Amino acid sequence: MKPPLELLAGFMYWSYSPVPEIPVVERREAGKVAWDALSFYDCEAGVVKVHDGLIANAAFHRKLSYLWLRELARLHGHAHAFLHRAQLSPPRLKELLACPGIGSRRAEEIVADACSTDPREWYAKMPVKVLEPLAELVKQTALFWSLGSRALNLARSVEERLGVPSYYRGWRNLEELVKSFEHPSLLLAVTLCTARRRIWGTWSDLSRAIAGLVEEAGGAQMLELQLRVTLFLDKGCLLASPPQPPLHSPTTPR
C-alpha cells in the first residue's frame, strides 16, 4: 500500500498536489505538545515546516520512536495543507452521494454547497478548535487507509504520551466510523465535502454532520457499493469504446 501522503495526493473524488516540506531545527522544552508545534503548515508560503529539533526532544523525553513521531507530526501539517488546497470533483461526488438514502437532487445540493466555497477563505475562517480535530481526522483516515487499524492504535498511544491538548483528540469521536470503511478514501471524500459546506462553529456539529451524511447514505457499505458501481460502469465504457487505429499503419510488402 502507498504511504499516507501519496494517498492524499489524489483519488477520483478530489485532486491535490502535496506542498513542499522544510525541516526546521529548533530545540526548546515543551509541556503539553501540540501537533502544530512539531509540524506547522504555513498557508501563506505554501509549505509544511517540520520542527526536527522539537520532535527529537519530545521523542527523547517521552521515550517515543523519533521516526514514528516525526511521521505523525509531518502528516498533521500535510493534512492542513490538504484541507486548504484540495479540489473537489463535483461529478464524481454526485455519483457517490446519489445513493437511495440521499437521492440525486439532495446529492447535487450537498456538492453544490461544498464547491461554492472558496477553500482558502474557508480555511482561514475556520475556528482552530474545529480545524485541528478535522486535520487529525484526515491524518488518521489516511493512516488507516495505508497501514490499517494498528496505525490508529499507535497514534492514540502517542497522543496520550505526548499530552496533546484535548481538542486535537476530537477525531476519536469518529474512530469507529473510520474503521467501518473498507475503502477509507470514501470517508475522506465525505469529510472534505461536508466540511467545505460552511464555516463550522464547533467540532461536535461538524463531526455529527460527517457521521450523519454517512448514515443517511446507508453506511460505509452503501458508499462502497456506489464506488464499485462507478468503477464497473467506467470499465464498461472503456471496453465499449471502439479501438483506435494506430497513427501509422505499417504495410507489409507482398
C-alpha positions in Angstrom: 0.0 0.0 0.0 1.2 3.5 -0.7 2.4 5.9 2.1 -0.4 8.1 3.6 0.9 11.3 1.9 0.8 9.7 -1.5 -2.8 8.5 -0.9 -3.8 12.1 -0.1 -2.3 13.2 -3.3 -5.4 12.4 -5.3 -8.3 10.0 -5.9 -11.3 10.1 -8.1 -13.2 12.4 -5.7 -10.6 15.1 -5.3 -7.3 16.3 -6.6 -4.4 17.6 -4.6 -0.6 18.2 -5.1 1.3 17.9 -1.8 3.2 21.0 -0.8 7.0 21.2 -0.2 8.3 20.2 3.2 11.0 22.2 5.1 12.9 20.8 8.1 13.4 23.3 10.8 16.0 22.8 13.6 14.6 24.2 16.9 15.3 23.0 20.4 13.2 24.0 23.3 11.3 22.5 26.2 7.6 21.9 25.9 4.9 20.7 28.4 1.9 19.6 26.5 3.0 19.2 22.9 0.5 20.5 20.3 0.9 18.8 16.8 1.3 22.3 15.3 4.4 22.9 17.4 6.0 19.9 15.8 4.9 20.4 12.3 3.3 23.6 11.0 1.5 24.3 7.7 2.4 27.8 6.6 -0.6 28.6 4.3 0.9 31.9 3.0 4.2 30.3 1.9 2.5 27.0 0.9 5.0 24.8 2.8 4.9 22.4 5.7 7.6 23.2 8.3 8.8 20.2 10.3 10.5 21.1 13.6 13.0 18.3 13.8 14.7 19.6 17.0 11.4 19.7 18.9 10.4 16.3 17.6 13.7 14.8 18.7 13.3 16.5 22.1 9.7 15.2 22.6 10.7 11.7 21.4 13.6 11.6 23.9 11.7 12.8 26.9 8.5 10.7 26.2 10.5 7.6 25.1 8.9 7.5 21.7 10.3 6.4 18.3 11.7 9.5 16.7 10.8 8.3 13.2 7.2 7.4 14.0 6.7 10.7 15.9 8.1 12.6 13.0 5.8 10.8 10.6 2.7 11.6 12.7 3.8 15.2 13.1 4.5 15.8 9.4 1.3 14.2 8.4 -0.6 16.6 10.6 0.9 19.5 8.7 0.2 17.9 5.4 -3.4 17.3 6.5 -3.8 21.0 7.0 -2.4 21.6 3.5 -4.9 19.1 2.1 -7.8 20.8 3.7 -6.6 24.2 2.4 -5.7 23.2 -1.2 -7.6 20.0 -2.2 -10.0 20.5 -5.1 -13.3 18.5 -5.1 -14.5 16.7 -8.2 -18.3 17.6 -8.4 -19.4 14.9 -11.0 -17.7 12.1 -9.1 -19.0 13.3 -5.7 -22.6 13.5 -7.1 -22.3 9.9 -8.3 -21.0 8.8 -4.9 -23.7 10.5 -2.9 -26.7 9.8 -5.2 -27.5 6.6 -3.4 -31.0 5.6 -2.4 -30.7 7.1 1.1 -29.7 10.6 -0.2 -31.0 10.8 -3.8 -29.7 12.7 -6.8 -31.3 16.0 -6.0 -30.0 16.2 -2.5 -26.6 15.0 -3.6 -26.5 17.9 -6.1 -27.4 20.3 -3.3 -24.7 19.0 -1.0 -22.0 19.0 -3.6 -23.0 22.5 -4.9 -22.7 23.9 -1.3 -19.3 22.4 -0.9 -18.0 23.5 -4.3 -19.3 27.1 -3.9 -16.9 27.7 -1.0 -13.6 29.3 -1.6 -11.3 26.7 0.1 -8.7 29.3 1.1 -11.2 31.7 2.6 -13.0 28.8 4.3 -9.7 27.5 5.8 -8.8 31.0 7.1 -12.1 31.4 8.9 -12.5 28.0 10.5 -12.0 28.1 14.3 -8.8 26.5 15.5 -10.7 24.0 17.7 -12.6 22.8 14.7 -9.8 22.8 12.2 -7.3 20.9 14.4 -9.5 17.8 15.0 -10.6 17.9 11.4 -6.9 17.8 10.3 -6.4 14.9 12.7 -9.4 13.1 11.2 -7.8 13.5 7.7 -4.5 12.3 9.1 -5.9 9.3 10.9 -8.1 8.3 7.9 -5.1 8.4 5.6 -3.1 6.3 8.2 -5.8 3.7 8.4 -6.1 3.7 4.6 -2.4 3.0 4.3 -1.5 0.9 7.4 -4.7 -0.4 8.9 -6.2 -0.2 12.4 -2.8 -0.9 14.1 -1.7 2.6 13.0 -4.7 4.2 14.8 -3.9 2.3 18.0 -0.3 3.5 17.8 -1.4 7.1 17.1 -3.7 7.1 20.1 -0.8 5.9 22.3 1.5 8.7 21.0 -1.2 11.3 21.6 -1.6 10.2 25.2 2.2 10.1 25.9 2.7 13.5 24.3 -0.2 15.0 26.2 -1.6 16.9 23.2 -4.4 19.3 24.0 -7.8 17.6 24.2 -9.3 19.3 21.1 -6.8 17.6 18.9 -8.2 14.3 20.0 -11.7 15.1 18.8 -11.1 12.8 15.8 -11.7 9.9 18.2 -15.4 10.7 18.1 -15.3 9.2 14.6 -12.7 6.5 15.1 -15.3 3.7 14.8 -16.6 5.3 11.6 -13.1 5.4 10.2 -12.7 1.6 10.9 -16.0 0.8 9.3 -14.7 1.7 5.8 -13.0 -0.9 3.7 -12.2 2.0 1.3 -11.3 4.9 3.6 -10.9 7.2 0.6 -14.7 7.4 0.6 -14.7 8.8 4.2 -12.1 11.4 3.1 -14.4 12.4 0.3 -17.4 12.7 2.6 -15.3 14.5 5.2 -13.9 17.1 2.8 -17.3 17.6 1.1 -19.2 18.1 4.4 -16.5 20.3 6.0 -16.4 22.6 3.0 -20.2 23.3 3.1 -19.9 26.1 5.6 -17.8 27.6 8.4 -18.5 25.3 11.4 -18.8 26.7 14.8 -18.0 23.6 16.8 -16.3 20.3 16.2 -19.2 18.4 17.6 -21.5 19.9 15.0 -19.1 19.1 12.1 -18.4 15.5 13.4 -22.1 14.8 13.7 -22.7 16.1 10.2 -20.0 13.8 8.8 -21.4 10.8 10.6 -24.9 11.8 9.7 -24.2 12.0 6.0 -22.6 8.5 6.0 -25.6 7.2 7.9 -28.0 9.0 5.5 -26.2 7.3 2.6 -26.8 3.9 4.1 -23.5 3.5 5.8 -20.0 2.6 4.6 -21.2 -0.5 2.8 -23.6 1.5 0.6 -21.0 4.1 -0.3 -18.6 1.3 -1.2 -21.3 -0.2 -3.4 -21.6 3.1 -5.1 -17.9 3.1 -5.7 -18.0 -0.4 -7.2 -20.9 0.5 -9.5 -18.9 3.6 -10.7 -15.8 1.6 -11.4 -17.8 -1.1 -13.2 -19.5 1.5 -15.4 -16.2 3.2 -16.1 -14.7 -0.1 -17.1 -17.7 -0.9 -19.3 -17.4 2.4 -21.1 -13.7 1.7 -21.7 -14.5 -1.8 -23.1 -17.3 -0.4 -25.2 -15.1 2.2 -26.8 -14.1 1.3 -30.4 -10.4 0.6 -30.8 -8.5 3.5 -32.2 -6.4 2.9 -35.3 -2.7 3.3 -35.0 -1.2 6.6 -36.0 1.0 4.8 -38.6 -0.2 1.6 -40.1 2.8 -0.3 -41.4 2.3 -2.0 -44.7 3.7 -5.4 -45.4 5.1 -5.8 -48.9 3.6 -8.8 -50.7 
